[in-house]
Amino acid sequence: MGRFAKTLELKGIPTVGAAAETMVNYGIDYDFKYTNGMPIRYVAFPFPVAGQPPEVHKRYVEGEDRLSHKPMMTAIVDALTKPLTENEKFKGVPPEAQPEPRLLPPDAADNLQQLFKERDWTDYNPIILPTEARVQAMLKGTSHAPEEVVATINWPGGERPLTVEKAAIAAVMAGARPEFMPLVLAVASRVPFGNSTSSMANMIVVNGPIRKELGMNSGTNAMGPHNEANAVIGRVFTLLSKTVGNLHSGKTTFSTLGSNLQYNNLTIAENEELLPEGWLPLHVQMGFKPEDSVVTIGIGWTYISSVGEVQIGYPPQNLMRDYMHALSSSGSAATIVMDPTVAKLLKDVHGFNKKEDLSAWLSGNVEKTVASYWGNGVVSTVNSAMALQGLEPLATWLKAPPETLIKPFSNPKGIQILTVGGNIQTTWFVTDFRLGRGVKVDDWR
Amino acid sequence: MRGITVNRKFLLSGVTTLLSVLGLTGGMAAVYAEELVTVMNPIVESKMAERLPLSPRLDSLSGKTLYLVDINWGGPQAAWSVYEQMEAWMAVHMPDVKVVRKRLAASYMVDDPAMWAEIAEKGDAAIIGIAG
């Protein structure tokens, strides 16, 4: 929003930024310093704004600006009419950022562990201290030069180069081995983790030979704390998001509940070996070769378990449909994670000869009321304006009576299927994770 | 004292031990005893944005056109409803200000150049929000 206010200001239109009191400090501090560069004048409303009746909004307008503590409308008028201060007239190149030293001052190991926690550089579990020797050893896992920039992270602002060396430092901290580096670097190219007041999380899906090379688990307990590579790769993503990604609670990330999934980011190796014939691994569906090693990062919020075994009287696809009814359907996205036994049943008994058949069936059969659809704040935030502009089918959905049933997963390509698990129970999870474009791990060897 | 040699190292070790037993050196004793470790810095400095000035303010809003721009955060009835109340308040207290309520074409994540062009052409001031 600050950037929109800046656009108007550059056109000569005095503009006030309006934010909830929970977010306004981000606008006037970090966003101003590292993203916007313009000292936008803000007013702060009480929180929450969404979900409140008109009479509460009337009180907000007639009440106090939570930033200046003036009456709200006085604060707005003042922001548009009071002359600029010298600081607000300043134009120029900002001071050079104080460079971070390459090495930290020497200290006792316990003190360093404490320092890393105090600076919020960890997930608050003990780390392996990144000595030069350990980082040098880690760098042997890739042919890429330490100073090579994997990605420049400009969210939220700051243009921070994430180099191979910084990725190796995080890899050491997380407990990785040098052979993990190609996958670490591929994952690093997608840092940082999901950042939203809605409390997002990520999913990391690994395909191809790298799974076996690193001893990843795609079988029994694959999604639990039982495998070194699964645990460490997910942890690296989190540590990099906090270090080079600069995501720190209350400063640059404001997830209201947070997500416990961010400890491991749902790091999964797909059980490609037990896919039914005709069911392709995720990366092959995307156009990669089977022998390519690929990692795909997803973003979402939720997963719901089937809990128990498939029942003959109620096919698994029906229960998946029922549980998907509870997902937001934001972006028409879902990822179904199923034990290989479920995939086999779906193909052999229920005739889904390929993953895309199941995706199409779910797209055509998951229903919810328009009231439920628009009742989700993220869906309303992202889609309501387009509905009001007349974009279909959103426009029709917005005008329909509340109990009208719609099929919100309108794009079957948004529904992905993964097989993970140990052939022990016919269990599956439906999730609302939207998977991105795969990254080739082999490019980072 | 003549004839008595004091072994300094033994004396220092003994004093340190005594002080440790008495709890008087605490962490200091531990630090001196423990090897110091040098580690690599995991973070990178953030580059600050180029500074730009605000545009000059208006002398007053009287007779001006004020745009209230809803960024659609929180859905169609969040900021829009606040702006309805704001417009009603201004109709009573600042009736010579023309108020125009608008929504962004998409979500707050998507730029809307047509909106900015309209405001630049027809407006004198704007409120944009409500984030959070």
HADDOCK unambig.tbl for C-alpha pairs under 7 A between the chains (distance, minus, plus):
assign (segid A and resid 1 and name CA) (segid B and resid 108 and name CA) 6.73 0.50 0.50
assign (segid A and resid 1 and name CA) (segid B and resid 129 and name CA) 6.92 0.50 0.50
assign (segid A and resid 5 and name CA) (segid B and resid 128 and name CA) 6.71 0.50 0.50
assign (segid A and resid 8 and name CA) (segid B and resid 116 and name CA) 6.31 0.50 0.50
assign (segid A and resid 9 and name CA) (segid B and resid 54 and name CA) 6.07 0.50 0.50
assign (segid A and resid 9 and name CA) (segid B and resid 55 and name CA) 5.42 0.50 0.50
assign (segid A and resid 10 and name CA) (segid B and resid 55 and name CA) 6.81 0.50 0.50
assign (segid A and resid 11 and name CA) (segid B and resid 120 and name CA) 6.21 0.50 0.50
assign (segid A and resid 12 and name CA) (segid B and resid 55 and name CA) 5.25 0.50 0.50
assign (segid A and resid 13 and name CA) (segid B and resid 55 and name CA) 6.65 0.50 0.50
assign (segid A and resid 13 and name CA) (segid B and resid 120 and name CA) 6.63 0.50 0.50
assign (segid A and resid 13 and name CA) (segid B and resid 124 and name CA) 5.90 0.50 0.50
assign (segid A and resid 13 and name CA) (segid B and resid 125 and name CA) 5.20 0.50 0.50
assign (segid A and resid 13 and name CA) (segid B and resid 126 and name CA) 6.93 0.50 0.50
assign (segid A and resid 14 and name CA) (segid B and resid 55 and name CA) 5.89 0.50 0.50
assign (segid A and resid 14 and name CA) (segid B and resid 56 and name CA) 6.91 0.50 0.50
assign (segid A and resid 14 and name CA) (segid B and resid 57 and name CA) 5.87 0.50 0.50
assign (segid A and resid 14 and name CA) (segid B and resid 125 and name CA) 4.99 0.50 0.50
assign (segid A and resid 14 and name CA) (segid B and resid 126 and name CA) 6.45 0.50 0.50
assign (segid A and resid 15 and name CA) (segid B and resid 125 and name CA) 5.78 0.50 0.50
assign (segid A and resid 15 and name CA) (segid B and resid 126 and name CA) 4.67 0.50 0.50
assign (segid A and resid 15 and name CA) (segid B and resid 127 and name CA) 5.53 0.50 0.50
assign (segid A and resid 16 and name CA) (segid B and resid 126 and name CA) 6.38 0.50 0.50
assign (segid A and resid 16 and name CA) (segid B and resid 127 and name CA) 4.71 0.50 0.50
assign (segid A and resid 16 and name CA) (segid B and resid 128 and name CA) 6.31 0.50 0.50
assign (segid A and resid 17 and name CA) (segid B and resid 127 and name CA) 5.97 0.50 0.50
assign (segid A and resid 17 and name CA) (segid B and resid 128 and name CA) 5.18 0.50 0.50
assign (segid A and resid 17 and name CA) (segid B and resid 129 and name CA) 5.99 0.50 0.50
assign (segid A and resid 18 and name CA) (segid B and resid 127 and name CA) 6.78 0.50 0.50
assign (segid A and resid 18 and name CA) (segid B and resid 128 and name CA) 5.89 0.50 0.50
assign (segid A and resid 18 and name CA) (segid B and resid 129 and name CA) 4.59 0.50 0.50
assign (segid A and resid 18 and name CA) (segid B and resid 130 and name CA) 4.92 0.50 0.50
assign (segid A and resid 18 and name CA) (segid B and resid 131 and name CA) 6.60 0.50 0.50
assign (segid A and resid 19 and name CA) (segid B and resid 129 and name CA) 6.06 0.50 0.50
assign (segid A and resid 19 and name CA) (segid B and resid 130 and name CA) 4.75 0.50 0.50
assign (segid A and resid 19 and name CA) (segid B and resid 131 and name CA) 4.41 0.50 0.50
assign (segid A and resid 19 and name CA) (segid B and resid 132 and name CA) 5.98 0.50 0.50
assign (segid A and resid 20 and name CA) (segid B and resid 130 and name CA) 6.66 0.50 0.50
assign (segid A and resid 20 and name CA) (segid B and resid 131 and name CA) 6.01 0.50 0.50
assign (segid A and resid 20 and name CA) (segid B and resid 132 and name CA) 5.07 0.50 0.50
assign (segid A and resid 22 and name CA) (segid B and resid 132 and name CA) 6.73 0.50 0.50
assign (segid A and resid 23 and name CA) (segid B and resid 132 and name CA) 5.63 0.50 0.50
assign (segid A and resid 33 and name CA) (segid B and resid 48 and name CA) 5.66 0.50 0.50
assign (segid A and resid 33 and name CA) (segid B and resid 49 and name CA) 5.92 0.50 0.50
assign (segid A and resid 34 and name CA) (segid B and resid 47 and name CA) 6.51 0.50 0.50
assign (segid A and resid 34 and name CA) (segid B and resid 48 and name CA) 4.48 0.50 0.50
assign (segid A and resid 34 and name CA) (segid B and resid 49 and name CA) 4.80 0.50 0.50
assign (segid A and resid 35 and name CA) (segid B and resid 49 and name CA) 5.56 0.50 0.50
assign (segid A and resid 36 and name CA) (segid B and resid 49 and name CA) 6.27 0.50 0.50
assign (segid A and resid 37 and name CA) (segid B and resid 49 and name CA) 4.76 0.50 0.50
assign (segid A and resid 37 and name CA) (segid B and resid 50 and name CA) 5.29 0.50 0.50
assign (segid A and resid 37 and name CA) (segid B and resid 51 and name CA) 4.46 0.50 0.50
assign (segid A and resid 37 and name CA) (segid B and resid 52 and name CA) 5.89 0.50 0.50
assign (segid A and resid 38 and name CA) (segid B and resid 51 and name CA) 5.89 0.50 0.50
assign (segid A and resid 38 and name CA) (segid B and resid 52 and name CA) 5.06 0.50 0.50
assign (segid A and resid 38 and name CA) (segid B and resid 53 and name CA) 6.08 0.50 0.50
assign (segid A and resid 38 and name CA) (segid B and resid 54 and name CA) 6.63 0.50 0.50
assign (segid A and resid 39 and name CA) (segid B and resid 54 and name CA) 6.88 0.50 0.50
assign (segid A and resid 49 and name CA) (segid B and resid 78 and name CA) 5.67 0.50 0.50
assign (segid A and resid 50 and name CA) (segid B and resid 74 and name CA) 5.20 0.50 0.50
assign (segid A and resid 50 and name CA) (segid B and resid 77 and name CA) 6.92 0.50 0.50
assign (segid A and resid 50 and name CA) (segid B and resid 78 and name CA) 4.35 0.50 0.50
assign (segid A and resid 51 and name CA) (segid B and resid 78 and name CA) 6.82 0.50 0.50
assign (segid A and resid 54 and name CA) (segid B and resid 81 and name CA) 6.25 0.50 0.50
assign (segid A and resid 57 and name CA) (segid B and resid 81 and name CA) 6.79 0.50 0.50
assign (segid A and resid 57 and name CA) (segid B and resid 82 and name CA) 5.09 0.50 0.50
assign (segid A and resid 57 and name CA) (segid B and resid 85 and name CA) 6.75 0.50 0.50
assign (segid A and resid 58 and name CA) (segid B and resid 82 and name CA) 6.89 0.50 0.50
assign (segid A and resid 58 and name CA) (segid B and resid 85 and name CA) 5.38 0.50 0.50
assign (segid A and resid 61 and name CA) (segid B and resid 85 and name CA) 6.71 0.50 0.50
assign (segid A and resid 61 and name CA) (segid B and resid 86 and name CA) 6.08 0.50 0.50
assign (segid A and resid 80 and name CA) (segid B and resid 57 and name CA) 5.64 0.50 0.50
assign (segid A and resid 80 and name CA) (segid B and resid 58 and name CA) 6.32 0.50 0.50
assign (segid A and resid 81 and name CA) (segid B and resid 57 and name CA) 4.89 0.50 0.50
assign (segid A and resid 81 and name CA) (segid B and resid 58 and name CA) 4.78 0.50 0.50
assign (segid A and resid 81 and name CA) (segid B and resid 59 and name CA) 5.58 0.50 0.50
assign (segid A and resid 81 and name CA) (segid B and resid 60 and name CA) 5.72 0.50 0.50
assign (segid A and resid 82 and name CA) (segid B and resid 57 and name CA) 6.48 0.50 0.50
assign (segid A and resid 83 and name CA) (segid B and resid 57 and name CA) 5.91 0.50 0.50
assign (segid A and resid 84 and name CA) (segid B and resid 56 and name CA) 6.88 0.50 0.50
assign (segid A and resid 88 and name CA) (segid B and resid 53 and name CA) 5.41 0.50 0.50
assign (segid A and resid 88 and name CA) (segid B and resid 54 and name CA) 5.85 0.50 0.50
assign (segid A and resid 89 and name CA) (segid B and resid 53 and name CA) 4.51 0.50 0.50
assign (segid A and resid 89 and name CA) (segid B and resid 54 and name CA) 6.26 0.50 0.50
assign (segid A and resid 90 and name CA) (segid B and resid 51 and name CA) 6.82 0.50 0.50
assign (segid A and resid 90 and name CA) (segid B and resid 52 and name CA) 6.46 0.50 0.50
assign (segid A and resid 90 and name CA) (segid B and resid 53 and name CA) 5.33 0.50 0.50
assign (segid A and resid 91 and name CA) (segid B and resid 51 and name CA) 5.09 0.50 0.50
assign (segid A and resid 91 and name CA) (segid B and resid 52 and name CA) 4.65 0.50 0.50
assign (segid A and resid 91 and name CA) (segid B and resid 53 and name CA) 5.50 0.50 0.50
assign (segid A and resid 92 and name CA) (segid B and resid 50 and name CA) 6.27 0.50 0.50
assign (segid A and resid 92 and name CA) (segid B and resid 51 and name CA) 5.18 0.50 0.50
assign (segid A and resid 92 and name CA) (segid B and resid 52 and name CA) 6.75 0.50 0.50
assign (segid A and resid 93 and name CA) (segid B and resid 50 and name CA) 5.05 0.50 0.50
assign (segid A and resid 93 and name CA) (segid B and resid 51 and name CA) 6.10 0.50 0.50
assign (segid A and resid 94 and name CA) (segid B and resid 48 and name CA) 6.20 0.50 0.50
assign (segid A and resid 94 and name CA) (segid B and resid 49 and name CA) 6.64 0.50 0.50
assign (segid A and resid 94 and name CA) (segid B and resid 50 and name CA) 5.51 0.50 0.50
assign (segid A and resid 94 and name CA) (segid B and resid 51 and name CA) 6.19 0.50 0.50
assign (segid A and resid 97 and name CA) (segid B and resid 45 and name CA) 6.43 0.50 0.50
assign (segid A and resid 97 and name CA) (segid B and resid 46 and name CA) 6.61 0.50 0.50
assign (segid A and resid 97 and name CA) (segid B and resid 47 and name CA) 5.70 0.50 0.50
assign (segid A and resid 97 and name CA) (segid B and resid 48 and name CA) 6.70 0.50 0.50
assign (segid A and resid 98 and name CA) (segid B and resid 45 and name CA) 6.89 0.50 0.50
assign (segid A and resid 99 and name CA) (segid B and resid 45 and name CA) 5.80 0.50 0.50
assign (segid A and resid 100 and name CA) (segid B and resid 44 and name CA) 6.04 0.50 0.50
assign (segid A and resid 100 and name CA) (segid B and resid 45 and name CA) 5.65 0.50 0.50
assign (segid A and resid 101 and name CA) (segid B and resid 41 and name CA) 6.74 0.50 0.50
assign (segid A and resid 102 and name CA) (segid B and resid 40 and name CA) 5.93 0.50 0.50
assign (segid A and resid 102 and name CA) (segid B and resid 41 and name CA) 5.42 0.50 0.50
assign (segid A and resid 103 and name CA) (segid B and resid 38 and name CA) 6.90 0.50 0.50
assign (segid A and resid 103 and name CA) (segid B and resid 39 and name CA) 5.81 0.50 0.50
assign (segid A and resid 103 and name CA) (segid B and resid 40 and name CA) 4.42 0.50 0.50
assign (segid A and resid 103 and name CA) (segid B and resid 41 and name CA) 5.23 0.50 0.50
assign (segid A and resid 104 and name CA) (segid B and resid 38 and name CA) 6.42 0.50 0.50
assign (segid A and resid 104 and name CA) (segid B and resid 39 and name CA) 5.76 0.50 0.50
assign (segid A and resid 104 and name CA) (segid B and resid 40 and name CA) 5.98 0.50 0.50
assign (segid A and resid 104 and name CA) (segid B and resid 41 and name CA) 5.69 0.50 0.50
assign (segid A and resid 105 and name CA) (segid B and resid 38 and name CA) 6.45 0.50 0.50
assign (segid A and resid 106 and name CA) (segid B and resid 36 and name CA) 5.65 0.50 0.50
assign (segid A and resid 106 and name CA) (segid B and resid 37 and name CA) 5.11 0.50 0.50
assign (segid A and resid 106 and name CA) (segid B and resid 38 and name CA) 4.40 0.50 0.50
assign (segid A and resid 107 and name CA) (segid B and resid 36 and name CA) 4.73 0.50 0.50
assign (segid A and resid 107 and name CA) (segid B and resid 37 and name CA) 5.37 0.50 0.50
assign (segid A and resid 107 and name CA) (segid B and resid 38 and name CA) 6.77 0.50 0.50
assign (segid A and resid 108 and name CA) (segid B and resid 31 and name CA) 6.28 0.50 0.50
assign (segid A and resid 108 and name CA) (segid B and resid 34 and name CA) 6.48 0.50 0.50
assign (segid A and resid 108 and name CA) (segid B and resid 35 and name CA) 6.35 0.50 0.50
assign (segid A and resid 108 and name CA) (segid B and resid 36 and name CA) 4.68 0.50 0.50
assign (segid A and resid 108 and name CA) (segid B and resid 37 and name CA) 5.87 0.50 0.50
assign (segid A and resid 109 and name CA) (segid B and resid 36 and name CA) 6.99 0.50 0.50
assign (segid A and resid 109 and name CA) (segid B and resid 37 and name CA) 6.20 0.50 0.50
assign (segid A and resid 129 and name CA) (segid B and resid 39 and name CA) 6.52 0.50 0.50
assign (segid A and resid 130 and name CA) (segid B and resid 39 and name CA) 5.21 0.50 0.50
assign (segid A and resid 130 and name CA) (segid B and resid 40 and name CA) 5.69 0.50 0.50
assign (segid A and resid 131 and name CA) (segid B and resid 38 and name CA) 6.09 0.50 0.50
assign (segid A and resid 131 and name CA) (segid B and resid 39 and name CA) 4.22 0.50 0.50
assign (segid A and resid 131 and name CA) (segid B and resid 40 and name CA) 5.84 0.50 0.50
assign (segid A and resid 132 and name CA) (segid B and resid 39 and name CA) 6.36 0.50 0.50
assign (segid A and resid 132 and name CA) (segid B and resid 40 and name CA) 6.25 0.50 0.50
assign (segid A and resid 158 and name CA) (segid B and resid 46 and name CA) 4.16 0.50 0.50
assign (segid A and resid 158 and name CA) (segid B and resid 47 and name CA) 4.51 0.50 0.50
assign (segid A and resid 158 and name CA) (segid B and resid 48 and name CA) 6.08 0.50 0.50
assign (segid A and resid 159 and name CA) (segid B and resid 46 and name CA) 6.26 0.50 0.50
assign (segid A and resid 159 and name CA) (segid B and resid 47 and name CA) 5.87 0.50 0.50
assign (segid A and resid 160 and name CA) (segid B and resid 44 and name CA) 6.17 0.50 0.50
assign (segid A and resid 160 and name CA) (segid B and resid 45 and name CA) 6.71 0.50 0.50
assign (segid A and resid 160 and name CA) (segid B and resid 46 and name CA) 5.66 0.50 0.50
assign (segid A and resid 166 and name CA) (segid B and resid 42 and name CA) 6.02 0.50 0.50
assign (segid A and resid 169 and name CA) (segid B and resid 42 and name CA) 6.06 0.50 0.50
assign (segid A and resid 170 and name CA) (segid B and resid 42 and name CA) 6.74 0.50 0.50
assign (segid A and resid 243 and name CA) (segid B and resid 42 and name CA) 6.01 0.50 0.50
assign (segid A and resid 243 and name CA) (segid B and resid 43 and name CA) 4.98 0.50 0.50
assign (segid A and resid 244 and name CA) (segid B and resid 43 and name CA) 5.10 0.50 0.50
assign (segid A and resid 244 and name CA) (segid B and resid 44 and name CA) 5.77 0.50 0.50
assign (segid A and resid 377 and name CA) (segid B and resid 74 and name CA) 5.57 0.50 0.50
assign (segid A and resid 377 and name CA) (segid B and resid 75 and name CA) 6.07 0.50 0.50
assign (segid A and resid 380 and name CA) (segid B and resid 74 and name CA) 6.78 0.50 0.50
assign (segid A and resid 380 and name CA) (segid B and resid 75 and name CA) 4.46 0.50 0.50
assign (segid A and resid 380 and name CA) (segid B and resid 76 and name CA) 6.82 0.50 0.50
assign (segid A and resid 381 and name CA) (segid B and resid 72 and name CA) 5.43 0.50 0.50
assign (segid A and resid 381 and name CA) (segid B and resid 73 and name CA) 5.16 0.50 0.50
assign (segid A and resid 381 and name CA) (segid B and resid 74 and name CA) 5.12 0.50 0.50
assign (segid A and resid 381 and name CA) (segid B and resid 75 and name CA) 4.30 0.50 0.50
assign (segid A and resid 381 and name CA) (segid B and resid 107 and name CA) 6.06 0.50 0.50
assign (segid A and resid 382 and name CA) (segid B and resid 106 and name CA) 6.83 0.50 0.50
assign (segid A and resid 382 and name CA) (segid B and resid 107 and name CA) 4.84 0.50 0.50
assign (segid A and resid 384 and name CA) (segid B and resid 75 and name CA) 6.55 0.50 0.50
assign (segid A and resid 384 and name CA) (segid B and resid 76 and name CA) 6.19 0.50 0.50
assign (segid A and resid 385 and name CA) (segid B and resid 72 and name CA) 6.90 0.50 0.50
assign (segid A and resid 385 and name CA) (segid B and resid 104 and name CA) 6.85 0.50 0.50
assign (segid A and resid 385 and name CA) (segid B and resid 105 and name CA) 5.73 0.50 0.50
assign (segid A and resid 385 and name CA) (segid B and resid 106 and name CA) 5.04 0.50 0.50
assign (segid A and resid 385 and name CA) (segid B and resid 107 and name CA) 6.68 0.50 0.50
assign (segid A and resid 386 and name CA) (segid B and resid 105 and name CA) 6.30 0.50 0.50
assign (segid A and resid 386 and name CA) (segid B and resid 106 and name CA) 5.42 0.50 0.50
assign (segid A and resid 389 and name CA) (segid B and resid 105 and name CA) 6.93 0.50 0.50
